Amino acid sequence: MSGMAVARVPDVAVARVRDVAALAGVSPGTVSNALNHPAKVTPDTLSRIQAAIDELGFVRNDAARQLRAGSNRSVGLVVLDVANPFFTDVARGVEDELGPTRRPLILGNSAQSPERELSYLTLFEEQRVSGLLITPAGNVLDRLRRLRDRGTAVVLVDRLSRTRDFASVSVDDRLGGRLAAQHLLDVGRRRIAFIGGPLAITQVKTRLAAAQDTVDRSGTAELMVMASATMDAAAGRAAAEQFMALPAARRPDAVFAANDLVALGVLQALTLAGVRVPDDVAIIGYDDIDFAASAAIPLSSIRQPAHQMGAAAARILLQLIADPGGTAASHTTFKPELVARQSTATG
C-alpha cells in the first residue's frame, strides 16, 4: 500500500498543542505561532493546523498562558445582589463595553455579605485579573489598595469614592433621597416609613439621611425608620406586616423603600391585606427596574441609569488598564430622576 503516511495521535482527554502539532505534521512552535502570530505561518500550514484543531476539538488554554505571563485579561465584577435587576443592568453595561475588547467578565455576587465579598477578592487576586469593578458590601478599601498596588485596576461602581485612591461611578443618592421624600410630601403624605437596609450600606444610609433631612425641613411630617437585614421583596413584606400591626393612628400613610424589590414586597403584602394603594398608603421605590412599571399597581420610583453606569465604569477601567500611571482617579456621578406612577397618584 502506497501513499503519504498520516501521523496517528493517541486518544487524549484534553487535546494539547503537541497533539495538534503531531496531527498537522508541524512543530509545537509552529502551532503556537498559528495561534498567536498567524501572519508568520503560511496559509497552507494554517489550514492544516486548523483542520487538526477541528478534528481534535482543541481549545487553547488562555488562562494558563496569561498566568505564565503574570497577567490575565479577565475583568472581575462584584455586585451586592445579582437577584436585583438593577445590578443585572449594570453588568450588561459593563459587558457591552468590554465586548469589543474580548475581555472576559467574571461576575461575583457578594449577596451583601462582607465575608463572601472577601472570598471573591481573594479569588480575583489569585486569578490576577487585569481589572476589578466592585460595589463594596464591607470596608474593603485596604484590600482594594493591595490589589491596585499589585497592578489590578480598580473602579468603584454605584459608590462615590471618598478618596483619590480609586475611580468611581455613582448616582447622587442625596438628590435621590430628597426627590423621593419630597414627592411623598407633595402628594399630601405626612407619616412616612423608610424601609430597607442594612443601614451600614452607604447607598441606603445616604438615601435615608437625605429623606430625613427633607421631612424634618417640612415641619409637618415625620419619618419612621424600619431597617432590614436584606434588600429584597421578603424584607418588604416583613416590614409591611410589622407596620400594619401598629395602631391606626401611628400607621404610616406612605413608604419610601430603599430599592424597588423592597417596594414590590411592601406592595404585595399591603394588597393581600386589603390595604388600598395609593389611597391608604403611597409607595415609592428606588432604581426603576423593569418590574416597577409592570407591577399590578405601577410603582413610582427613583430612576438610576444602571446600564450607563456599568458602561461608564468599564470605560474608566479600560483606561486605567491601558495607562496604569495615568491621571488621577476620575469620579463620574449621574443624576437620578423621579418617575411618578400610580402607586403615589392622587385623585
LOZAFI-124030 format. One record per atom (N, C-alpha, C, O): x, y, z. Coordinates in pm, whole numbers, plus 32768, in hexadecimal, padded with zeros to 4 digits. Layout:
! LOZAFI-124030
XYZ ...
//
This chain:
! LOZAFI-124030
80557F898000 800080008000 8058807B8000 80B280898053 803E80D57FA3 8091814B7F98 804081C77FBD 7FC781C07FD0 808582367FC6 804282B47FE7 808582F6805C 80DF82BE809A 80588370807A 809683BD80E5 806F8384816C 7FFA83668184 80D1837681C4 80B68345824A 807483B3829C 809C84278294 8010838E82EB 7FC983EC8341 7FEE83CF83D1 7FE1835F8401 801D84378416 8043842384A2 7FC6840584F4 7F5E844584E3 7FD183A3854D 7F63837F85A3 7F7983B8862E 7FE883B18663 7F1383EE8669 7F1E842986ED 7EC983D6874D 7E5483BE8732 7F0283AB87BC 7EB4835D881B 7E3F83AF8851 7E47842A885B 7DD283698874 7D5E83AE88AF 7D8783F18932 7DCB83B58985 7D5D846E8943 7D7D84B589BD 7CFF84F789F2 7CA6851989A4 7CF5850A8A74 7C7F85478AAF 7C7585DA8A85 7C09860C8A67 7CE8861D8A84 7CED86A98A5B 7D6086BA89F9 7DD486A08A1A 7D3F86E48980 7DA886F5891B 7E0587678941 7DDA87CE8974 7E8887528927 7EED87B68946 7F3087E788C7 7F1B87B0885B 7F81884E88D6 7FC488888861 8017881E881A 80188819879F 805E87CA8866 80B287658824 805F86FE87D8 808F86C48777 7FE186E58805 7F8A868A87BC 7F5F86C78736 7F5A868286D0 7F4187488739 7F1E878E86BD 7F96878E865E 7F87877785E6 800D87A78696 808687AA8643 809F87238602 80C1871D858C 808F86B6864E 80A886308618 8047860F85A7 806F85D98540 7FC7863085B8 7F6486128552 7F77866784D5 7F6086388465 7FA286E484E8 7FB6873D8476 803F872A8435 8057875E83C7 809986E18477 811F86CB843F 817887448448 81CA875B83EF 8168879184B4 81BC880984C8 81F388068557 81D387AC85A5 824588688576 827C887085FE 821A88B7865A 81C68904862A 822288A086E0 81CE88EA873E 81E189818733 818289CD8747 825C89AC8712 82748A3C8701 82238A76868F 81F58AE88697 82138A288624 81C48A5785B2 81318A6585D9 80EE8AC485B0 81008A068628 80768A0F8658 80658A8B86AF 80018AD286A5 80C68AA58704 80C18B1C875A 80BE8B9B8706 80738BF88724 81108B9F869C 810D8C148643 80878C2285FE 80558C9185ED 804B8BB185D7 7FCA8BB48593 7F5E8BEF85EE 7F048C3585C1 7F6A8BD08670 7F078C0086D0 7F1D8C9286F6 7EBD8CDD870A 7F9B8CB986FF 7FBA8D3E8734 7FED8DA286CD 7FD98E1B86DC 802F8D6F8663 80678DC785FB 804F8D878572 80AF8D61852F 7FD18D7B8548 7FB18D3384CB 7FF68D6B844F 80098D2383ED 801D8DEB8452 805F8E2583DD 80E68DE483C4 811B8DEE8355 81208DA18428 81A18D608418 81978CD483DC 81FC8C9383C4 811C8CA583C5 81068C1B8396 80C78C1F830C 806F8C7182F2 80F38BC682B2 80BD8BC48229 802A8B98822A 80008B4F8284 7FDE8BC481C8 7F4F8B9E81C2 7F3A8B0681C2 7EDF8AD48203 7F8F8ABD8178 7F7F8A2B8173 7F9389EC81FD 7F4789948226 7FFA8A1B8245 801489E682CB 7FA48A0D832B 7F7A89BB837D 7F738A888320 7F038AB28372 7E8A8A59835C 7E448A3583BB 7E718A3682DE 7E0089E282BC 7E0C895882FC 7DAB89228331 7E85891F82F7 7E9C889B8333 7E8C889F83CA 7E5488448407 7EBF890A8407 7EB489178499 7E22892884C2 7DF688EE8525 7DD789778476 7D4A898A8496 7CFC89088489 7CA488EB84D9 7D1E88B98422 7CDC88388410 7CF987DC8487 7CA1879584B6 7D7687DE84B6 7D9B878C852A 7D5287BC85A8 7D24876A85F8 7D48883F85B8 7D008877862B 7C6F884B862A 7C3788258692 7C31885185B3 7BA4882A85A7 7B92879585C5 7B32876F860A 7BEC87428593 7BE086B185A6 7BF386898639 7BAE8631866C 7C5086CB867B 7C6E86A88706 7C1586F0876B 7C1086CA87E0 7BD08756873D 7B8087A5879B 7BD787F487FA 7BB4880A886E 7C4B882087C8 7CAA8869881C 7C7288F18843 7C3B893987F0 7C81891588C4 7C5C899A88F7 7CD789D3893C 7D0D89968998 7D038A488910 7D7C8A828949 7D638AA889DB 7CF78AD789FE 7DC58A958A2D 7DBC8AB68ABB 7DF48B438AD1 7E678B558AF8 7D9E8BA58AB7 7DCA8C2F8AC6 7DEC8C508B57 7E498C9C8B72 7DA08C158BB4 7DB98C338C41 7E468C0C8C68 7E8C8C598CAA 7E718B948C41 7EF78B668C64 7F618BBE8C21 7FC68BE08C5F 7F498BE28BA3 7FA98C348B5B 7FB88CBC8B9C 80268CF08BAB 7F478CF68BC3 7F4B8D7B8BFF 7F8B8D788C89 7FD58DD38CAE 7F6E8D0E8CD6 7FAA8D048D5A 80428CF38D51 808C8D278DA4 806F8CA98CED 81008C9C8CDA 813F8D238CBD 81B18D3E8CE1 80F28D788C7A 81238DFF8C59 81138E5F8CCE 81418ED18CC9 80D08E2F8D39 80BF8E828DAF 80478EDE8DAA 803C8F398DFC 7FEB8EC98D4B 7F758F1E8D41 7F028ECE8D08 7F148E5E8CD6 7E8A8F098D0F 7E118EC88CDF 7DBA8F368CA4 7DA88F9E8CE2 7D848F208C2D 7D338F868BEB 7CA78F928C28 7C5E8FF08C07 7C828F378C7E 7BFB8F388CB7 7BE38FB28D0F 7C418FEC8D46 7B648FD78D1C 7B3990428D75 7AD690078DD9 7A798FBF8DB2 7AE990258E59 7A8D8FF78EC1 7A2790638EE1 7A4790DA8EE2 79AC90388EFC 794090938F25 78FD90588F9F 78C98FE88F99 78FD90A0900F 78BB90739089 784790D190A8 785B914990BB 77CD909A90AB 775590EA90C6 771590C19149 77329056917E 76BE9117917D 767F90FC91FE 7617908E91F8 760790429258 75CF90849188 756290239181 7541900690EF 7503905790AB 756B8F9290C0 75568F709034 74C18F599016 74998F5A8FA1 746F8F44907E 73DF8F33906A 73988FB69051 73258FB89026 73DC9026906B 73A290A99055 73B890D18FC4 742B90DE8F99 734E90E68F76 735E91098EE8 73B391868ED2 73EC91978E67 73BB91DE8F35 741192548F27 74A192288F0B 74E1925D8EB0 74D391C88F58 755D919C8F45 756D91498EC6 75D991448E8B 750191068E9D 750590C08E1C 751A91248DAB 7568910B8D4F 74D491978DB3 74E491FD8D4D 756F923D8D52 75A9925D8CEA 75A6924F8DCB 762F92808DD7 768E921F8D91 76E5924A8D45 767E919D8DAC 76D591378D6F 76C991378CD7 772D91258C91 7651914C8CA4 764091548C12 768C91CA8BD8 76C991C08B6E 7688923B8C1E 76D392AF8BF0 776892958BEC 77AC92BC8B8D 779B92518C54 7828922D8C58 784891CF8BE4 78AA91E28B9C 77F491698BD3 780D91048B6C 780C91418AE0 785F911F8A8D 77AD919B8AC7 77A491DB8A43 7822922C8A25 7851922F89B3 7859926D8A8B 78D092BE8A76 794C92688A65 79A6928A8A18 795391F88AAC 79C791A08AA3 79C6914A8A25 7A2F911C89F7 794E913489ED 794190D8897C 79A690EA890D 79E8908988E8 79B5916388D6 7A1491758867 7AA5915A888E 7AF891418837 7AC5915F8910 7B4F9148893D 7B6D90B48954 7BE0908F896C 7B059061894C 7B138FCF8961 7B4C8FB189EC 7B958F4F89FD 7B2A90038A4C 7B508FE78AD7 7ADD8F9E8B1C 7A6F8FD48B23 7AF58F268B4F 7A8A8EDD8B95 7A628F238C16 7AB68F5E8C5A 79E18F1E8C37 79AE8F588CB2 79898EE88D12 793D8E8D8CEF 79BF8EEE8D8C 79A08E8B8DF4 794B8ED08E5D 79788F308E9C 78D18E9F8E72 78728EDE8ECB 78728E9B8F54 78688E218F5E 787C8EEB8FBD 78748EBB9046 78028EFD908F 77EE8F769082 77B58EB190DC 77448EE49127 77648EDF91BC 77698E7391F7 777B8F5491F9 779C8F549287 77238F3992DE 77318F169353 76A98F4992A6 762E8F3692F2 762E8F8A9372 75FA8F5F93D9 766B9000936B 7674905F93DA 76C390279451 76B8905994C0 77138FBF9437 77628F8194A1 77F58FAB9495 78348F8B9431 782D8FF094F9 78BB901694F4 79178F9C94EB 797E8FA294A9 78F28F2E952C 79458EB69527 79478E7C9499 79B08E559466 78D38E76945C 78CC8E4293D3 79168E9E9372 79578E719314 790B8F1F938B 79528F819339 79E98F6A933F 7A2C8F6C92D8 7A1E8F5393B6 7AAE8F3B93C6 7AD98EBD937E 7B488EB69349 7A818E57937B 7AA68DDC9335 7AB38DF5929F 7B098DB9925E 7A5F8E4D9268 7A6D8E6E91DA 7AEB8EBF91C1 7B2E8EAB915B 7B0B8F19921B 7B858F689209 7C018F0D920C 7C608F2391C2 7BFE8EA99263 7C6C8E489268 7C758DFB91E5 7CE28DE891AF 7C028DCF91B3 7BFF8D859134 7C378DDA90C2 7C8A8DAB9075 7C0A8E5690B7 7C378EAB9049 7CCB8ECE9057 7D118EDE8FF3 7CFA8EDA90D3 7D888EF390E7 7DDA8E7A90BA 7E438E8A907B 7DAA8E0190DB 7DEF8D8890B1 7DEE8D78901A 7E508D498FDF 7D7F8DA18FDB 7D738D978F4A 7DBF8E058F01 7DD08E008E87 7DEC8E6A8F4C 7E358EDB8F14 7DE68F228EA6 7E1B8F3F8E3B 7D688F3D8EC2 7D168F848E5F 7D55900B8E41 7D9A90458E95 7D3C903D8DC9 7D7790BD8DA2 7D2D91348DDE 7D6691A08DED 7CAD911E8E01 7C60918C8E39 7BF0915A8E91 7BC390E88E83 7BC391AF8EEC 7B58918B8F49 7AF591FD8F54 7B1B92708F6B 7A7591DD8F44 7A0792398F5A 79BA92058FD3 799B918E8FD9 799C925B9034 795F922990AE 7901928F90EE 791F930690F5 788F925C911D 783792A79176 784F926D9201 781892039220 789D92AF9255 78C6927292D4 785292599334 77F792AA9341 785891E59375 77F991C493DF 783491E49468 77EC920694C5 78B991D79473 78FD91F194F2 796B925794E1 797692989479 79BC92649548 7A2C92C39543 7AA5927C9506 7AF4923E954E 7AB392859483 7B1B9239943C 7B83929393FB 7BCE926693A5 7B8893129423 7BE3936E93DF 7C75934393EA 7CC0934F938A 7C9E9312945F 7D2992E4946C 7D469270940F 7DB1926993D2 7CE692149404 7CF891A193AA 7CFD91CF9318 7D4A919992C9 7CAC923192F6 7CAC9265926D 7D2F92AD924E 7D6192A691DE 7D6692F292B2 7DE89333929D 7E5492CB9280 7EAB92E0922C 7E4D925992C7 7EAF91F092AE 7EA491BA9220 7F0891A391DD 7E2991A791F3 7E14917A9169 7E4B91E09106 7E8F91BD90A6 7E2C925F9120 7E5B92C990C6 7EF392D090C2 7F2F92E09058 7F3192C29138 7FC392CB913F 8006925590F9 807A925D90D3 7FBE91E890E7 7FF39174909F 7FD49178900A 7FF1911A8FC1 7F9791E88FDF 7F8491F98F4F 7EF791E68F1C 7EE191EA8EA3 7E9591D18F75 7E0B91C08F4B 7DC392478F4F 7DBF92898FB7 7D8C92708EDE 7D3E92EB8EDA 7CBB92D88F27 7C7E926E8F1E 7C92933D8F73 7C1A93328FC7 7BC093AB8FB2 7BEF941D8FB3 7B3D93918F9F 7AD993FC8F96 7A6493D78FF0 7A3193678FEA 7A3894359043 79C294219096 794694409042 794394A38FF8 78DF93EB904F 786593FB9001 77EF94109060 77E293CA90C5 779A9471903F 772894949094 775894C0911D 771494AB9182 77CC94FC9121 7806952D919E 7866959E917F 78C5958C9132 7850961391B9 78AB968391A6 7926966E91FD 791A965C9276 799B966F91C0 7A16965E920C 7A3496DD925B 7A33974C9226 7A4F96C992DD 7A71973A9333 7B0797549336 7B3597AB937F 7B51970B92E8 7BE2971892E7 7C1397219257 7BCF96F491FB 7C87975C9245 7CC1976791BE 7CFB96E29190 7D2896D6911E 7CFB967E91E8 7D3895FE91C6 7CF195B79153 7D3095769101 7C6B95C5914F 7C1E957490F2 7BC095C9909C 7B87962C90CA 7BB495A1901F 7B5095DC8FC7 7AC795A68FF1 7ABE953B902D 7A5D95EF8FD0 79D895C18FF7 796F95F28F95 797F96578F51 790195A68F90 788A95CA8F44 781495BA8FA3 77FF954E8FDB 77C796248FB4 775C96209017 76E596728FE9 76E796B38F81 767C966D903C 760796C2902A 75FD971C90A5 762396F39112 75CC97939094 75BB97F19103 754897C1915B 74D497E79147 7568976C91BE 750097329213 74C397989272 7453978692A0 750B98019291 74CE986A92E3 745B98AC9296 73EF98C492CD 747398C99217 7409990091C5 7397989C91B8 732298C291C0 73B8981C91A4 735097B69198 72F997AC9214 727F97A3920A 733997AF928A 72EC97AA9306 729198239316 721F98179343 72C4989892EF 7272991292F8 71FC990B9298 718C993092BC 721498DD921D 71A998D391BB 7138987891EB 70C2989991DC 715E98069225 70FA97A69253 70A797E092C5 702C97DB92C3 70EC9818932A 70A4984E939D 704D98C59377 6FDB98D193A4 7083991F9323 7037999592FC 6FBC996F92AC 6F5399AE92B8 6FC99908925A 6F5598DB920B 6EE698AB9267 6E7198CB9252 6F09985F92CE 6EA3982E932C 6E6398A39378 6DEB98A29391 6EB39907939C 6E7C997E93DD 6E2099CA937E 6DB699FB93A6 6E4899D39300 6DFA9A1D929D 6D7199DF9283 6D129A25925E 6D6899599295 6CE59918927F 6C98990C9302 6C3798C2930C 6CC599589368 6C77996693E2 6C9299019450 6C4198F694AC 6D0198B8944A 6D1B985394B1 6D6D98909523 6DC598E3950C 6D4D9866959C 6D8E98A29611 6DCB983C9670 6E1F986196C3 6DA597BD9668 6DE3975496BB 6E2996F3965D 6DEC96979628 6EA99709964A 6EF596C095E4 6F4F96589627 6F9496769689 6F4D95E095F1 6FA795769621 7016956195BC 6FFC954E9545 7091956495EC 7104953F9597 712294AD95B5 713894889628 71239459954C 713893C9955E 71AF939C950B 71B693B79493 720E9357954A 728193229500 72FB93169558 72FC934295CB 736292D99521 73DD92C8956D 743292589533 7411922294C9 749D92369575 74CF926D95F4 74F3930195E6 751E932F957C 74E293499654 74FD93D99652 759193F89644 75B694699627 75E693929658 767693A79648 769D93B695B5 770893EB9597 764793889559 7664939794CB 765B942B94A7 75F6946C94C2 76C39460946B 76CE94F09453 765795279408 76229590942E 762B94E3939E 75BA9516934F 753D952493A5 74F69589939E 752194BE93F7 74AA94C1944C 74B4953294B1 7455957E94C5 7528953E94F1 753E95A59556 752D9631951B 74F29688955A 7560964594A2 755896C99462 74C996EB943B 749C975C944F 7480968A9402 73F596A193DB 73A096C29456 734B971B9452 73B7967894C2 736C9690953D 738B971A9577 732F9763959D 740B9740957D 743197C295B5 73F198349568 73C1989595A3 73EF982994E3 73B398929490 731C989994A5 72E3990594AB 72DC982394AF 724C982194C7 722A985B954F 71CA98A7955D 727A983795B4 7262986B963B 726F9903963D 721D9948967A 72D6993795FB 72EA99C795F6 72759A0D95B2 72499A7795DE 724399D29546 71D39A0E94FB 71559A0F954F 710C9A739551 713999A19594 70C2999995E9 70CE99FB965E 706D9A3F967F 71429A01969C 71569A5D970D 71409AEE96E2 71049B3C972C 71729B12966C 71649B9B963C 70D39BC19621 70AE9C369626 70819B5C9603 6FF49B7A95E6 6FAC9BAE9662 6F529C019658 6FD69B7D96D7 6F989BA99754 6F0C9B759769 6ECC9B9597CD 6ED99B24970C 6E4F9AF49715 6E449A5C970E 6DD69A259714 6EB59A179702 6EB1998696EE 6F1699419747 6F6A99829786 6F0E98BD974D 6F6C986E979B 6F9997F59749 6F5297C596F1 701197C69768 704997549721 706596E39784 70AC96F697E7 702D966E9768 704595F797B8 70A995A0976D 7098958596F6 7113957297B2 717995209773 7163948E9798 715E946B980E 715694399732 714493AA9745 71B5936496FB 71A993409686 722593529742 729B93169704 7283928196EB 723A923F9734 72C3924E9682 72BA91C09661 73459187964F 73A591D09636 73509104965B 73D290C2964C 73F590AC95BB 746A90979599 739090B09564 73A6909A94D5 735791009484 7307914C94BA 737291019402 732F916193A8 72E19113933F 72FA912192C7 728190C1936B 72349070930D 71A09077932E 717790B9938E 714F903492DC 70BE903A92EE 709290019374 7032903193AF 70D88F9A93A4 70B58F5F9426 70C28FC59495 706F8FC994F0 712A9019948F 713C908294F3 70C990E694ED 709A91169554 709C91069474 702C91619465 6FAB9128949D 6F5E916F94DF 6F9390A89483 6F19906894B8 6F1A90689551 6EB590859591 6F8E9045958B 6F999040961C 6F8290C9965B 6F3D90D396C1 6FBA9132961F 6FA991B89655 6F1791E5964B 6EE3922496A7 6ED791C495DC 6E4A91EB95CB 6DF391A89635 6D9891E6966C 6E0D912A964F 6DC290E296B6 6DDA9121973F 6D8191259793 6E5491509755 6E78918D97D5 6E2D921097EA 6DF492269856 6E2B92699784 6DE892E8979D 6D4F92DD9795 6D09933397C9 6D1C92739754 6C8B925F9753 6C58923697DD 6BE1924497FB 6CB392039831 6C8C91DE98B9 6C8792559917 6C5B92499989 6CB492C998E8 6CB29342993B 6C2393789948 6BCF935E98F2 6C0793C299B2 6B85940599BD 6B6F94619944 6BCE949B9910 6AF4946E991B 6AD494BA98A2 6B0D954898A6 6B38957C983F 6B0D9587991C 6B3D96119926 6BD3961D990E 6C03968998EC 6C1E95AF9920 6CAE95B2990E 6CDA9571988A 6D5095719868 6C7C953C9844 6C9D94F297CA 6CC89553975C 6C8695B99747 6D3695359714 6D64958E96A8 6CFC959A9639 6CB2953C961C 6CF9960F95FA 6CA596209584 6CF996249505 6CC5963D9498 6D7D960B9514 6DD59606949F 6E5195B494C1 6E7995A99534 6E8B957C9459 6F06952D9466 6F6B955C93FF 6F4D95689388 6FE59577942F 7058958C93D6 70B0951093EA 70EE95019453 70B494BA9387 71049440938E 718E94589353 719C949E92EF 71F4941D9392 727E94359369 729C940192DF 72FB942F929F 724E93A092AD 725893789221 71D2934091F3 7177932F9243 71C693239172 714692F8913B 711D926D916A 70A692529178 717D92159182 7158918F91B1 711291989239 70AD9156924F 714891EA9292 710791FF9314 707C923C92FF 701B9210933D 7072929F92A8 6FF292E1928D 6F8B927F9257 6F169284927E 6FB6922691FF 6F5891C491C6 6F2A91619231 6EB89134922D 6F8191409290 6F5890EB92FF 6EF0912F9356 6E8F90F09380 6F0591B09371 6EA391FE93BD 6E1E92019373 6DB591EB93AF 6E23921D92F3 6DA9922492A2 6D5D91A092A6 6CE3919F92B4 6DA49132929A 6D6490AD929C 6D1D90959322 6CAA906B9325 6D6590B09390 6D2C90969415 6CB290EE9431 6C4F90BF9468 6CBB916E940B 6C4B91C89423 6BD091A093D1 6B5F91A59402 6BE8917A9355 6B79915292FE 6B3390D79335 6AB890D19337 6B8190759364 6B478FFC939D 6AFA901A941D 6A9A8FD4943F 6B2490839465 6AE090A894E2 6A67910194CA 6A2491299529 6A4B9121944D 69D89174942C 69F09209943C 69929258943B 6A6E9230944A 6A8F92BF9454 6A9192FB93C8 6ACC92C1936C 6A53936B93B8 6A4C93AA9334 6AC893FE9319 6AED94559368 6B0793E292A8 6B7C942D927B 6B56947591FA 6B2F94339199 6B5E94FA91F6 6B9F95559255 6B40959992B9 6B6C95EC9308 6ABF957692B6 6A5E95BF9309 6A8495BF939C 6A86962893DC 6AA3954793D3 6AC6953D9460 6B5B95519476 6B84959594D4 6BAC95159421 6C3D951C942D 6C7A953293A3 6C6594E29348 6CC5959D9394 6D0F95B59318 6D9995739323 6DD2956B938F 6DCD954392B2 6E4E94FD92B4 6EA795329244 6E7C954191D2 6F25954D9268 6F89956E9202 70069519921C 70309507928E 704094E691B1 70B9949591BB 713394E09187 7133955B917D 719B94949165 721994D09137 725B946E90D7 726793F890F6 7285949E9065 72CC94568FF9 727F945D8F77 72BB946B8F0D 71F794528F7D 71A194498F07 71C893D38EB0 71E693E38E39 71C7935B8EEB 71DC92E18E9F 716492C88E46 70FC93078E58 7171926F8DE5 710492558D86 7083922A8DCC 7016924F8DA1 709091DC8E38 701991AA8E7D 6FC8921A8EBD 6F5192088ED9 7005928E8ED5 6FBE92FB8F17 6F4793298EC3 6ED893398EF7 6F5E933F8E44 6EF393708DEC 6E8993068DD0 6E1793288DB2 6EAE92858DD9 6E51921A8DB6 6E0D91DB8E2F 6DC891768E20 6E1F92158EA7 6DDC91E08F1E 6D4591F18F11 6D1692428EC1 6CF991A48F60 6C6791AC8F5B 6C39923C8F71 6BDC926B8F2F 6C7A92808FCE 6C6993118FDD 6CF0934E8FB9 6D4E93459008 6CFD938B8F44 6D8093BE8F17 6DC394128F82 6D86946B8FBD 6E4293F38F9A 6E8C9429900C 6ED794A98FE9 6F2394AC8F88 6EC295119039 6F169588902E 6FA29565905E 6FB3951190B6 700895A69023 709095829046 70EF95F49026 70CF96518FDC 716795E9905F 71D49643903D 722F95F88FDB 726C95938FFE 7236962A8F63 727E95E38EF8 731395FA8F00 7342966C8F0B 735E958B8EF9 73F095908EEB 741395598E61 73DB94F38E38 746E95998E17 749395698D92 74F594F58D9B 756D95058D80 74C4947F8DC0 751B940F8DE1 757793E78D6E 75EF93D68D82 754093D88CF6 759193AE8C83 75FE94148C67 767193EF8C4D 75DB94948C6B 763F94FD8C53 76AC94FB8CBD 772195128C9E 768694E08D38 76E894DA8DA4 774C94698D8C 77C5947C8D9B 771893F48D65 777293838D4A 77D093A08CD8 784793818CDF 779A93DB8C6C 77ED93FB8BF8 785794628C1B 78CB94568BF1 783194C98C67 789195318C8E 790094F88CE5 7975951A8CD4 78DA94A08D42 793F94628D9A 79A0940E8D4A 7A1994108D64 796C93C48CE7 79C393718C93 7A2393C58C41 7A9793A18C30 79F394378C0C 7A4A948F8BBE 7ABC94C58C14 7B3094C88BE8 7A9B94EF8C8C 7B0495228CE6 7B6794B38D06 7BE094CA8D08 7B34943C8D1F 7B8C93CB8D40 7BEC93AD8CCC 7C6293978CE3 7BB993AD8C52 7C0F93918BDE 7C7B93FB8BD1 7CEC93DB8BAA 7C5A94788BEF 7CBF94E38BEA 7D2C94CB8C53 7DA394DF8C38 7D04949F8CCA 7D6594848D34 7DBD940C8D12 7E34940B8D33 7D8493A88CD1 7DD293338CA8 7E39935A8C3E 7EAC932F8C41 7E0C93AE8BE0 7E6593D78B73 7ED094388BA3 7F3E943A8B6C 7EB394888C09 7F1294EE8C38 7F1394F08CD0 7EDC954C8D0D 7F51948B8D10 7F4F94818DA3 7F8694FC8DE9 7F5B951C8E58 7FE495408DAC 802095B48DED 7FE596368DBC 8026969E8DC3 7F6A96318D8C 7F2C96A88D52 7EFE970D8DB8 7F3297138E28 7E9C975B8D90 7E6D97CA8DE4 7E2797978E61 7E0B97208E6E 7E0997F38EBC 7DC797D18F3A 7D4097918F20 7D0297A68EB7 7D1397428F81 7C9696FA8F74 7C2397598F53 7C1897C68F8B 7BCC972D8EF6 7B5B977F8ECE 7ADD97518F18 7AD196DD8F3E 7A7F97AE8F2A 7A0497908F71 798F97C08F1C 798198388F03 793C97648EF0 78C897848E9E 784A97728EF3 783497078F2B 77F997DA8EFC 777E97D48F4C 770697F38EF2 76FF985E8EB6 76AA97948EEA 762F97A68E9D 75C297DF8EF7 75C597CD8F71 756398258EBC 74F3985C8F08 747997FF8EFB 745797D58E8C 743997E08F6B 73C0978C8F66 734897DE8F3A 734C98598F3A 72DC97988F14 726297DB8EE7 71EA97A18F30 71E697298F4D 718997F58F4F 710A97C88F87 70B297948F17 709B97DA8EB4 707F971A8F27 701F96E18EC9 6F9E96C68F19 6F9796658F64 6F3A971C8F0A 6EBD97108F56 6E5996B98F0A 6E3C96D08E95 6E2696548F51 6DC195FB8F16 6D4A95EF8F76 6D3896418FD0 6CFB95898F61 6C7B957C8FA8 6C8A9568903E 6C30958B9089 6CFB952F906C 6D06950E90FB 6D1095899155 6D07957E91CF 6D2396009117 6D21967C9166 6CBF96E3912B 6CC49759914C 6C6796B490D5 6C0C97109090 6BA8974C90F1 6B8997119159 6B7597C290CE 6B0B9802911E 6A93981790C7 6A9F9829904D 6A1F98149104 69A4983090BB 697997C19060 691297CC901D 
//
